[in-house]
Amino acid sequence: MQAQQTRRRIVEASARLFSALGYQATTLAAIAREAGVSAETVKTTAPKAELLLSAFEVTFSGSEAKESLTDTEVGAGVLELPDDVFLDAVIGQITLANARGHALWTVVLGAAASDPVVDTALQTILARRAADYRRLVEELVARGYAGQGTDLDSTGAALSFLLSPESYQQLVAQSGWTPERYTAWVRAAVLTELQP
């Protein structure tokens, strides 16, 4: 239990520093100071690349390395919701996750360009995201939001783009949209994409 709490503190400290300083400028020593532990404790907890990836996963979804978004805090219980509130709940949960995680996502993308470990993990995250959105489209078809002939992969890719951390960052963080305006735009764009 104590080891888990220490790891959580280190991951949360990593998230704050990576978000503020970026990947290259964040050192293990700085993470140790921020977490209130020794540098040796940080080194034995995880390498820098793993700390970045864990920081993103925990910030975005609430837990590390789950196979599907429905297994995380972000997706918990969503599949049990009635049809009439399902889409709004999905959009709301992903918007909140993007609000928490968009800055770290940018750091992950930048680090992947120079760190092969981060790049390999990024490819896994992207493949998992594609599978999650394909499953989301299947669920939307089953609930009547989209027609039976919907191309699952193509529509999933479009929804992944619309609901991405990048779209949140560009429209809210960079362009000054309110989260409410962003959520309304995403909802309208998703419904348009689901039309036959």
N, C-alpha and C positions, 0 to 999 in steps of 0.2 A: 504494500500500500504506500509506504513512504517513497519507494523508488518510483512508483507511478506519479505521485504528487510532485516529486522533483523533476521528472521528465516533463510533466505538464507545465511547471513553472519555466523550464528551459525553453520549451516550444513557444509558450506565450511571450517570453522575453525576445525570442528570435523573431516572432511575428512583428513585434513593435519596432525592432531595430532594422530588420530587412525593409519594412514599409517606409521607415524614415530615411535610411541611409543607402539602401540598395544592396545588392549581393556582394560586390567586390569590396565595398567599404566596411561591411559588417564582419568583425573578427570574432573568433571563438572567445577571446579574452573579454571583449565588450559584451557578448552574450552572457558570460559568467557574471560580470559585474551587474548587469541588468537583472539577472535571475537571483542574485545573492548567493551564488555557489562558487566553488573553485573552478578554475580553468580545466583542471584534470577531470572534474565531474562532467563538464560539458563534453570534453573529448571522449570520455568513455560512454556517454549517452548516445552520441551519433555524430557522424561526419557533417560538415557544413552543408553539403548538398541535401542530405536527408533532413536536416533541421529546417531548411527552406521549404522543402516539400511538405513536411509534417505541419509546419506553421501555416502554409496555405490551406491544407486539408482541414485542419482544426478550425481555422478562421472561417472558411467557406461553409463547411458542412457540419462542424461540431465534433468530428471524429477522424481518426487517421485510417487511410487505406481501406475503406469499405469497397466491396465489389460493385455495389449499386447505390445510387443516391437514395433509393427507398429504404436502404439499411441505415441511413444516417439521421441525425437530428432534423435536418432540413426536410427529409422525405417521410419521416415517421408518421404513420397514420393517414397519409394522404389518400392511399388507395381505398380506405374504408369510407371516405366521404361520399355523400350522395352526389348524383350527376350534376344537379343544378349549381353546386358550389365548387365542384372539382377544379375546373379550369382557373377560376379566380384564386383558389387556394394555392395551386401550383405556381401561378405567376407571382403571387404574393410571397411565397416562401423563397422562390429563386431570386426575386428582387431583393429581399432582405439579405440573402447569402451574397449576392453581388455587391451590395452596399458594404458588407463586412470585408469581402475578399478581393475586390477589384484592384486595389493597390498592390497587394501581394502577387496577384496574377501577372501583373505587368513585370514584376521583378522575376518571376519564374520564366516568363517568355524571354526576358533579356539574358538571364543566366544560362538558359538552354543554348544560346548562341556560342557560349565559350566553355561550357562545362558538359562533357559527354554524359555524365551521370544524370544531371538534371534533364538533358535532352531525351535520354532514354525513358526517364520517368514521365516526362511531358507527353511523349508518344503514347504511353500507357494510359495516362489521364485522358487524353483526347479520344482514344479508342473506347474507353469506358464511358465518356460523355456521349459519344455517338451511339453506343448501345443503349444508354439511358434514354436518349431522345427518341430512338426507334421504338423502345417500349412505351414511351409516353404517347407517341402517335398511335400505336396499337390500342392503348387504353382510350384515347380520344375517339377512335373509330368505334370501339365497342360501346362507348357511352353516347354515340350519336353526334359528336361534334364535327366529325368528318365522314365522308362517304366510304363505302366498302372498297372502292377501287383506288383509294389513296396510295400513292407511292410512299411506302414507309421510310425508306432510306433518304429519298430526296426531301420529303417533308420534315423528317427528323433533322436533317442538316440545316434546313431553313429555320426551324425553331431553335436549334442550338445557336445559330447566329443571332437571332432576334433576342434571345434570353441570355446572351453571353456577358461575361464580366466586361468585355471590350465595349459593348453597346452601352452598358451602364456608365462606364468611365467616360466615354465620349459625350454622352448626352447629359448626365447629371454632374459628374465631377468637372468636366472641361467646359461644357456649354451652359451650365447653370440651371438646367431643368430641375424642377422639384421632383422628389420621388413619386408624388401623386401623378404629375404629368407624364413621367416616364412609364409608370405602371399602366396608365390609360392608353398610352401609345402602344406599348407592348401588347396589351390585350386586343386592341383593334388590329394590329399587324398580324398577330397570331390567328385571329378569326378570319382575316382576309386570306391568309396562307392556307387555311383549312377548307376554304370554299372549293367546290368541284371546278 
